[in-house]
């Protein structure tokens, strides 16, 4: 090799940084895709239960009470834990839960960023394969307006050793005069 060829090789740009950039981009893409997959899994409704909702009336006057009846059926082969029922905050702005049957143990706020906020009424009831639970919620109209939001039934289970909660939802709309 001549001295001129050696100088030419020494002047060529090295491309090691290019490989490092590609590696970083691939890692970011993989992490981003995994994050989206986790959020999608947690945001989906659980397949273990089926929920039907019936509301006795939707046109109310402030102070009126009304009933929402949720029928929860375990359609899975394994027992499920129904942790509670919740009202989406947009619905809870105009109505308030007076009682539930079965009675709730405690109340807690639940929030999933970029999804929604709820007030959850903890039940902690286990349902066996094929069992049905009827939850009767008595609510009172509190403020004039039209209110719409989800009434959710929360299920807790383990996913890869982590406790995960997901909800089956039913949308409710009431008008308070």
C-alpha positions in Angstrom: 0.0 0.0 0.0 1.4 3.4 -1.0 1.6 6.3 1.4 -1.1 8.1 -0.7 -3.6 5.1 -0.2 -2.9 5.2 3.6 -3.7 8.9 3.7 -6.9 8.4 1.7 -8.1 5.6 4.1 -7.2 7.8 7.1 -9.4 10.6 5.7 -12.5 8.5 5.2 -15.2 9.2 7.8 -15.9 6.5 10.4 -19.4 5.2 10.7 -19.4 3.7 14.2 -21.7 6.5 15.4 -24.3 5.6 12.8 -24.7 2.1 14.2 -25.1 3.5 17.7 -27.8 5.9 16.5 -29.7 3.0 14.8 -29.4 0.9 18.0 -30.9 3.7 20.1 -33.7 4.3 17.6 -34.6 0.6 17.6 -34.6 0.5 21.5 -36.9 3.6 21.6 -39.3 2.0 19.1 -39.4 -1.3 21.0 -40.1 0.5 24.3 -42.7 2.7 22.8 -44.5 -0.2 21.2 -44.4 -2.1 24.5 -45.8 0.9 26.3 -48.7 1.2 23.9 -49.4 -2.5 24.2 -49.5 -2.3 28.0 -51.8 0.8 27.9 -54.1 -0.9 25.4 -54.3 -4.1 27.5 -55.1 -2.1 30.6 -57.6 0.1 28.8 -59.6 -2.7 27.3 -62.6 -4.2 29.0 -62.2 -7.5 30.8 -63.5 -10.6 29.0 -64.2 -12.5 32.3 -67.4 -10.7 33.0 -70.6 -9.6 31.2 -72.5 -6.5 32.5 -76.0 -5.3 31.7 -77.3 -2.1 33.2 -80.9 -1.0 33.7 -82.0 2.4 34.9 -85.5 3.0 36.2 -85.8 6.6 34.9 -83.6 9.2 33.3 -85.8 12.4 33.6 -85.4 13.7 37.2 -86.0 16.7 39.5 -83.4 17.7 42.0 -83.9 15.5 45.1 -85.4 12.6 43.2 -83.9 9.2 43.7 -83.5 6.6 40.9 -82.1 3.1 40.6 -79.4 1.6 38.4 -79.3 -2.2 38.5 -76.2 -3.9 37.2 -76.2 -7.6 36.5 -72.7 -9.0 36.5 -72.1 -12.5 35.1 -68.8 -14.4 35.3 -68.4 -15.8 31.9 -64.9 -17.2 32.6 -64.0 -20.6 33.9 -62.0 -19.2 36.8 -63.4 -17.2 39.7 -63.1 -13.4 39.4 -62.9 -10.7 42.1 -65.3 -7.8 41.6 -63.5 -5.1 43.4 -66.2 -2.4 43.1 -68.4 -0.2 41.0 -67.7 3.4 40.1 -69.3 6.5 38.7 -67.4 8.5 36.1 -66.8 12.0 37.6 -68.8 13.6 34.7 -71.8 11.7 36.0 -71.1 12.2 39.7 -71.1 16.0 39.1 -75.0 15.8 39.0 -75.9 12.7 41.0 -74.8 11.0 44.2 -74.9 7.4 45.3 -77.0 7.0 48.4 -76.7 3.2 48.8 -75.6 0.0 47.1 -76.9 -3.5 47.5 -74.7 -5.3 48.3 -73.3 -2.6 50.5 -69.9 -1.1 49.7 -67.0 -1.3 52.1 -65.2 2.0 51.3 -64.9 4.8 48.7 -61.8 5.7 46.8 -60.9 8.0 43.9 -59.6 6.2 40.8 -57.7 7.9 38.0 -56.0 6.6 34.9 -54.1 9.4 33.2 -55.3 10.2 29.7 -58.4 8.0 30.2 -60.6 9.2 33.0 -61.4 9.8 36.7 -63.9 7.9 38.8 -65.3 7.5 42.3 -65.1 3.8 43.2 -67.3 2.1 45.8 -65.4 -1.0 46.9 -67.4 -4.3 47.1 -64.7 -7.0 47.1 -67.0 -9.8 46.0 -65.7 -13.1 44.5 -67.8 -14.6 41.6 -67.4 -18.3 40.7 -67.6 -19.7 37.2 -71.1 -18.9 35.8 -72.2 -17.0 38.9 -74.2 -13.8 38.7 -74.2 -10.8 41.0 -76.9 -8.1 40.9 -75.8 -4.7 42.2 -78.5 -2.2 42.9 -77.4 1.4 43.2 -79.8 4.0 44.6 -78.8 7.5 43.5 -80.1 11.0 44.1 -80.3 13.9 41.6 -78.2 16.7 43.0 -77.9 19.5 40.5 -79.8 20.8 37.4 -78.3 19.7 34.1 -77.8 16.8 31.8 -75.2 14.3 33.0 -73.6 11.5 31.1 -70.9 9.0 32.0 -69.9 5.5 32.6 -70.9 3.3 35.5 -68.1 0.7 35.7 -67.7 -2.7 37.3 -64.1 -3.3 38.2 -62.4 -6.7 38.1 -59.0 -7.5 39.6 -56.7 -10.3 38.4 -53.0 -11.1 38.1 -51.1 -10.4 34.9 -47.5 -11.7 34.9 -47.4 -11.6 38.7 -48.8 -8.0 38.9 -52.3 -7.1 40.2 -54.3 -5.4 37.4 -57.7 -3.8 37.5 -59.9 -3.4 34.4 -63.5 -2.3 34.1 -66.6 -3.3 32.1 -68.6 -0.1 31.4 -72.2 0.9 30.8 -73.0 4.5 29.8 -75.8 6.3 31.7 -77.3 9.7 30.8 -79.8 11.5 33.1 -81.5 14.9 32.9 -82.1 16.8 36.1 -84.6 19.7 36.1 
